[in-house]
Amino acid sequence: MTPVAIGYVPLVDAAPVIVAKELGFAEEEGLSLSLVKAASWSQLRDMLESGRVQAAHMLSVMPVARALGLGGGAGATEVLMVLSLGGQVIGLSAECAAQAGVGFGDPMALGAALAGQDLRLGVPFPFSMQALLLRYWLQRAAPGLQPRIVTVPPSRMAEALRAGDIDGFCVGEPWGSAAATEAGARLVLTGSQIWSQAPEKVLAVRAGQGEEAGPLMRAVWRAGRWAEAPGNRATLADILARPAYLDVAATYLEPALFGRLGAHQVPQLLTFHDGVANFPWRSQASWIGAELARSCGLPLAPAVTAARACFRSDLYRRHLGALAPMPRSSDKLEGALPAAEALPAVNGRLILACNRFFDDAVFDPEPEN
């Protein structure tokens, strides 16, 4: 057995790496997989950089940020595959929600209701999909609103809300549901209602380490496929809830795993596998690079080019081509698919899932001058 250590932060979307170990998918690939829990994203970044772990369950934005010289750390990081789409929830304190008089799931109406408020919103890391989605949404739904976005570790969102340190948050599950139960947060929106195909977590390695990562990628791909199956979700909740992993009540995990927040059924709330979810689309990287460039005042075209180089669709094709149909291109128009669609693939057919932004924008991945 080849020993491999993966770092992760305790979130529902760590499921593929946890399942790869727990259900023997890694062992079937000849790997002795160990999982190392990190308390924060900066700690996880440092664990990967130092070599304490060989791979990481990582925020999709972090490798791109590093390529652009943002977010600390040194050395390039590559994305081998996407682990999850969505899974983010946006919540407000009970007082803030009452003042706004907001409902659930309408980004435009919610943005208008929040206009004029002085908000402090928590995100798990400055360079995260949560931060990008918040900015994207508010810039379009509430022009002129300039919230203070502060960093709060995911597991401390409820505590920060109770203490009055933040008025709301965008965080990965189960920590939004935990804040609703423990701190009276009102969940008002999901990341998938801002962008239905937002890549949330990725499997990342240090640059150059992906060439030999085939066995790990195959194990995690199979684990994600298992985790996606509706009939496995109750078992998955029990596995993730264990003290060794998320150490929370299984009831906190069920909203994301069953796509239901309170009385609301939310399509595409969290995806591990379906709709070609695991493919590291370079168009997704382009969107991340473009958003970081705009928010950080960087030249757009070089940022997009650097971002695209981080998402190794070439390695995904090489290592997983025998398992799954591959898209003919590594780019697509992001936001341009209002419903699922079947398309010809390199080796068969594949189904792309609904891919839309709340404002009906379409992002062209070609670098802009």
C-alpha positions as CSV (number, residue, x, y, z in Angstrom):
1,M,0.0,0.0,0.0
2,T,1.2,3.5,-0.8
3,P,0.7,5.9,2.1
4,V,-1.1,9.2,1.2
5,A,-2.2,11.9,3.6
6,I,-5.0,14.3,2.7
7,G,-5.8,17.4,4.6
8,Y,-9.3,18.6,5.1
9,V,-11.5,21.0,6.9
10,P,-14.6,19.5,8.6
11,L,-17.4,20.3,6.2
12,V,-20.1,18.3,4.4
13,D,-18.2,18.7,1.2
14,A,-15.2,16.8,2.5
15,A,-17.4,13.7,1.9
16,P,-15.5,12.3,-1.1
17,V,-12.2,12.1,0.6
18,I,-13.7,10.7,3.8
19,V,-15.7,8.1,1.9
20,A,-12.7,7.2,-0.1
21,K,-11.0,6.1,3.1
22,E,-14.0,4.8,5.0
23,L,-15.6,2.6,2.3
24,G,-12.3,1.2,0.9
25,F,-12.2,3.0,-2.5
26,A,-8.6,4.2,-1.7
27,E,-7.6,0.7,-0.6
28,E,-8.9,-0.7,-3.9
29,E,-6.4,1.6,-5.6
30,G,-3.5,0.4,-3.5
31,L,-3.5,3.4,-1.2
32,S,-3.2,3.6,2.5
33,L,-5.2,6.8,3.0
34,S,-4.9,9.0,6.2
35,L,-7.0,12.1,6.8
36,V,-5.6,15.1,8.7
37,K,-8.1,17.6,10.0
38,A,-7.2,21.3,9.8
39,A,-8.8,24.0,12.0
40,S,-8.6,26.7,9.3
41,W,-7.9,27.2,5.6
42,S,-4.6,28.9,6.3
43,Q,-3.5,25.9,8.3
44,L,-4.6,23.6,5.5
45,R,-2.6,25.6,3.0
46,D,0.5,25.4,5.2
47,M,0.1,21.7,5.7
48,L,0.1,21.1,2.0
49,E,3.0,23.5,1.4
50,S,5.2,21.9,4.1
51,G,4.5,18.4,2.8
52,R,2.7,17.2,5.9
53,V,-0.1,16.2,3.5
54,Q,0.3,15.2,-0.1
55,A,-3.2,16.5,-1.2
56,A,-5.9,18.7,0.2
57,H,-9.7,19.2,0.2
58,M,-9.4,22.9,-0.6
59,L,-11.4,26.0,-1.4
60,S,-11.6,26.3,-5.2
61,V,-10.4,29.9,-5.1
62,M,-7.2,29.3,-3.1
63,P,-5.0,27.8,-5.8
64,V,-6.0,30.6,-8.2
65,A,-5.4,33.3,-5.5
66,R,-1.9,31.8,-4.9
67,A,-1.2,31.9,-8.6
68,L,-2.0,35.6,-8.6
69,G,0.2,36.3,-5.6
70,L,-2.8,36.6,-3.2
71,G,-3.6,35.0,0.1
72,G,-0.1,34.1,1.5
73,G,1.9,31.0,1.1
74,A,4.5,30.2,-1.5
75,G,4.8,27.7,-4.4
76,A,2.1,26.8,-7.0
77,T,-0.9,24.6,-6.3
78,E,-2.8,22.6,-8.9
79,V,-6.4,21.5,-9.0
80,L,-6.8,17.9,-10.1
81,M,-10.5,17.6,-9.8
82,V,-13.6,19.3,-8.4
83,L,-15.0,17.7,-5.2
84,S,-18.2,19.6,-4.9
85,L,-20.4,22.3,-6.4
86,G,-22.6,24.5,-4.2
87,G,-23.1,23.7,-0.5
88,Q,-22.9,27.3,0.6
89,V,-25.7,29.0,2.6
90,I,-26.2,32.6,3.4
91,G,-27.8,33.5,6.8
92,L,-28.7,36.6,8.7
93,S,-29.1,37.3,12.4
94,A,-32.7,37.2,13.5
95,E,-32.6,41.0,14.1
96,C,-31.2,41.8,10.6
97,A,-33.6,39.4,8.9
98,A,-36.6,41.0,10.7
99,Q,-35.4,44.5,9.8
100,A,-35.1,43.6,6.2
101,G,-38.4,41.6,6.1
102,V,-36.9,39.1,3.7
103,G,-38.2,35.8,2.4
104,F,-36.1,32.8,1.1
105,G,-34.4,32.2,-2.2
106,D,-34.9,35.5,-4.1
107,P,-31.4,37.1,-4.6
108,M,-32.8,40.3,-6.2
109,A,-35.5,40.9,-3.6
110,L,-33.1,40.1,-0.8
111,G,-30.4,42.5,-2.1
112,A,-33.0,45.3,-2.4
113,A,-34.2,44.6,1.2
114,L,-30.6,44.9,2.5
115,A,-29.8,48.1,0.7
116,G,-28.7,50.8,3.1
117,Q,-27.9,48.5,6.0
118,D,-24.4,48.5,7.6
119,L,-23.6,44.8,7.4
120,R,-20.7,42.7,8.7
121,L,-20.7,39.4,6.9
122,G,-18.6,36.4,7.8
123,V,-16.9,34.2,5.3
124,P,-14.4,31.3,6.0
125,F,-11.5,32.8,4.1
126,P,-10.9,36.0,2.1
127,F,-10.1,34.0,-1.0
128,S,-13.1,31.7,-1.1
129,M,-16.1,31.0,-3.3
130,Q,-18.2,32.3,-0.4
131,A,-16.5,35.7,-0.6
132,L,-16.8,35.8,-4.4
133,L,-20.4,34.8,-4.5
134,L,-21.3,37.4,-1.8
135,R,-19.6,40.2,-3.8
136,Y,-21.0,39.0,-7.1
137,W,-24.6,38.9,-5.7
138,L,-24.5,42.2,-3.8
139,Q,-22.8,44.2,-6.6
140,R,-25.7,43.3,-8.9
141,A,-28.6,43.1,-6.5
142,A,-27.7,45.9,-4.1
143,P,-25.5,48.4,-5.9
144,G,-23.9,50.8,-3.4
145,L,-24.1,48.4,-0.5
146,Q,-20.6,47.9,0.8
147,P,-20.6,45.3,3.6
148,R,-17.6,44.6,5.7
149,I,-16.6,41.1,4.9
150,V,-14.7,39.4,7.8
151,T,-13.0,36.0,8.2
152,V,-14.6,33.6,10.6
153,P,-13.7,29.9,10.7
154,P,-16.7,27.8,9.6
155,S,-17.3,26.1,12.9
156,R,-17.3,29.5,14.7
157,M,-20.1,31.2,12.6
158,A,-22.8,30.5,15.3
159,E,-20.5,31.8,18.0
160,A,-19.7,35.0,16.1
161,L,-23.3,35.6,15.3
162,R,-24.3,35.2,19.0
163,A,-21.6,37.6,20.1
164,G,-22.7,40.2,17.6
165,D,-19.4,40.2,15.8
166,I,-21.2,39.6,12.5
167,D,-24.7,40.3,11.1
168,G,-24.7,37.4,8.7
169,F,-22.5,34.9,6.8
170,C,-21.9,32.8,3.8
171,V,-20.5,29.5,4.8
172,G,-20.4,25.8,3.8
173,E,-22.7,23.3,5.4
174,P,-23.2,22.1,8.1
175,W,-22.2,25.3,9.7
176,G,-25.1,27.4,8.4
177,S,-27.6,24.9,9.7
178,A,-25.7,24.9,13.0
179,A,-25.9,28.7,13.2
180,A,-29.6,28.5,12.6
181,T,-30.1,26.0,15.4
182,E,-27.6,27.4,17.9
183,A,-27.7,31.2,17.2
184,G,-31.2,31.8,15.7
185,A,-29.8,32.6,12.2
186,R,-32.3,32.8,9.4
187,L,-31.1,31.1,6.3
188,V,-32.2,33.3,3.4
189,L,-30.2,32.2,0.3
190,T,-27.9,29.4,-1.0
191,G,-24.8,29.7,-3.2
192,S,-26.6,27.6,-5.8
193,Q,-29.2,30.3,-6.1
194,I,-26.5,32.8,-7.1
195,W,-24.6,30.4,-9.4
196,S,-26.0,26.9,-9.8
197,Q,-22.6,25.5,-10.8
198,A,-20.2,27.3,-8.5
199,P,-17.1,25.0,-7.8
200,E,-16.8,25.0,-4.1
201,K,-14.1,22.5,-3.1
202,V,-11.3,20.9,-5.1
203,L,-8.7,18.2,-4.7
204,A,-5.4,20.1,-4.8
205,V,-1.7,19.2,-4.8
206,R,1.6,21.0,-5.0
207,A,2.6,21.8,-8.6
208,G,4.1,18.7,-10.3
209,Q,2.5,16.2,-7.9
210,G,-0.4,15.4,-10.1
211,E,1.4,13.3,-12.6
212,E,1.3,10.3,-10.4
213,A,-2.1,11.0,-8.7
214,G,-4.2,8.7,-10.8
215,P,-4.9,6.1,-8.1
216,L,-6.0,8.9,-5.6
217,M,-8.2,10.6,-8.3
218,R,-9.9,7.4,-9.2
219,A,-10.6,6.6,-5.5
220,V,-12.0,10.0,-4.8
221,W,-14.0,10.0,-8.1
222,R,-15.7,6.7,-7.1
223,A,-16.3,8.0,-3.6
224,G,-18.0,11.1,-5.0
225,R,-20.2,8.9,-7.2
226,W,-21.2,6.9,-4.2
227,A,-21.9,10.0,-2.1
228,E,-24.1,11.4,-4.8
229,A,-26.5,8.5,-4.8
230,P,-29.7,9.5,-2.9
231,G,-30.0,6.0,-1.4
232,N,-26.6,6.5,0.3
233,R,-27.2,9.9,1.8
234,A,-28.5,8.6,5.2
235,T,-25.4,6.4,5.6
236,L,-23.2,9.3,4.5
237,A,-24.7,11.5,7.2
238,D,-23.9,8.9,9.8
239,I,-20.3,8.6,8.5
240,L,-19.6,12.3,8.4
241,A,-21.2,12.9,11.9
242,R,-18.6,10.7,13.6
243,P,-16.3,12.4,16.1
244,A,-13.3,11.6,13.9
245,Y,-14.7,13.7,11.1
246,L,-17.3,16.5,11.6
247,D,-18.3,15.6,15.1
248,V,-21.8,17.1,14.8
249,A,-25.3,15.8,15.0
250,A,-26.4,14.0,11.8
251,T,-29.5,16.4,11.8
252,Y,-27.1,19.2,11.0
253,L,-25.9,17.4,7.9
254,E,-29.3,16.4,6.4
255,P,-30.3,19.8,4.9
256,A,-27.3,19.8,2.5
257,L,-27.4,16.1,1.8
258,F,-31.1,16.0,1.1
259,G,-31.3,19.4,-0.6
260,R,-33.8,20.9,1.8
261,L,-33.5,23.9,4.0
262,G,-36.5,24.1,6.4
263,A,-39.6,24.0,4.2
264,H,-37.6,24.8,1.0
265,Q,-36.5,22.2,-1.5
266,V,-33.4,23.7,-3.2
267,P,-32.2,22.2,-6.6
268,Q,-28.5,21.7,-6.9
269,L,-27.9,22.7,-3.3
270,L,-24.9,20.4,-3.1
271,T,-23.5,18.2,-5.9
272,F,-20.7,15.7,-5.5
273,H,-20.7,14.0,-8.9
274,D,-23.7,14.4,-11.2
275,G,-23.6,16.7,-14.3
276,V,-19.9,16.3,-14.8
277,A,-19.4,18.0,-11.4
278,N,-15.9,16.6,-11.0
279,F,-14.3,18.0,-14.2
280,P,-12.0,20.9,-13.5
281,W,-13.4,23.2,-16.2
282,R,-10.9,25.9,-17.2
283,S,-13.9,28.2,-17.7
284,Q,-14.6,27.9,-14.0
285,A,-11.0,28.9,-13.3
286,S,-11.4,31.8,-15.7
287,W,-14.4,33.1,-13.8
288,I,-12.5,32.9,-10.5
289,G,-9.5,34.7,-12.0
290,A,-11.7,37.4,-13.5
291,E,-13.5,38.0,-10.2
292,L,-10.3,38.2,-8.2
293,A,-8.8,40.5,-10.7
294,R,-11.7,42.9,-10.5
295,S,-11.9,42.9,-6.7
296,C,-8.1,43.2,-6.2
297,G,-7.3,45.6,-8.9
298,L,-5.2,43.2,-11.1
299,P,-4.9,43.2,-14.9
300,L,-7.6,41.0,-16.1
301,A,-6.1,39.0,-19.0
302,P,-2.9,37.9,-17.1
303,A,-5.1,36.9,-14.1
304,V,-7.4,34.8,-16.2
305,T,-4.4,33.1,-18.0
306,A,-2.8,32.3,-14.7
307,A,-6.0,31.0,-13.2
308,R,-6.6,28.6,-16.2
309,A,-3.2,27.0,-15.7
310,C,-4.2,25.9,-12.2
311,F,-7.1,23.7,-13.2
312,R,-5.5,20.6,-14.7
313,S,-8.2,19.3,-17.0
314,D,-5.4,17.6,-18.9
315,L,-4.5,15.4,-15.9
316,Y,-8.2,14.7,-15.2
317,R,-8.5,13.4,-18.8
318,R,-5.4,11.3,-18.5
319,H,-6.2,9.7,-15.2
320,L,-10.0,9.3,-15.4
321,G,-10.6,8.9,-19.1
322,A,-11.2,5.2,-18.7
323,L,-13.9,5.7,-16.1
324,A,-16.1,8.5,-17.4
325,P,-17.2,10.3,-20.6
326,M,-15.0,13.4,-21.1
327,P,-16.3,16.7,-22.5
328,R,-14.9,17.6,-25.9
329,S,-13.7,20.9,-24.6
330,S,-12.3,22.0,-21.3
331,D,-14.3,25.3,-21.5
332,K,-17.9,26.1,-21.6
333,L,-20.0,29.3,-21.4
334,E,-20.7,29.6,-17.7
335,G,-24.3,30.5,-17.0
336,A,-25.6,29.6,-20.4
337,L,-27.5,26.4,-19.7
338,P,-31.0,27.0,-18.2
339,A,-31.7,23.2,-18.0
340,A,-29.8,20.0,-18.1
341,E,-28.7,18.9,-21.5
342,A,-27.2,15.8,-23.0
343,L,-24.2,16.3,-25.2
344,P,-21.7,14.1,-27.2
345,A,-18.6,13.3,-25.3
346,V,-15.1,12.1,-26.2
347,N,-16.1,8.5,-25.3
348,G,-19.9,8.4,-25.2
349,R,-22.4,11.0,-24.0
350,L,-22.6,13.1,-20.9
351,I,-25.3,15.2,-19.2
352,L,-24.4,18.8,-18.3
353,A,-26.5,20.2,-15.4
354,C,-28.3,23.5,-15.3
355,N,-25.7,26.2,-15.2
356,R,-27.0,29.8,-14.6
357,F,-26.3,32.9,-12.6
358,F,-29.2,34.6,-10.8
359,D,-28.9,37.7,-13.0
360,D,-28.9,35.6,-16.2
361,A,-25.4,36.7,-17.0
362,V,-23.3,34.5,-19.3
363,F,-19.5,34.4,-18.7
364,D,-17.3,33.8,-21.8
365,P,-14.1,32.1,-20.6
366,E,-11.9,33.6,-23.3
367,P,-9.4,36.0,-21.6
368,E,-10.3,39.6,-22.1
369,N,-7.8,42.2,-23.2
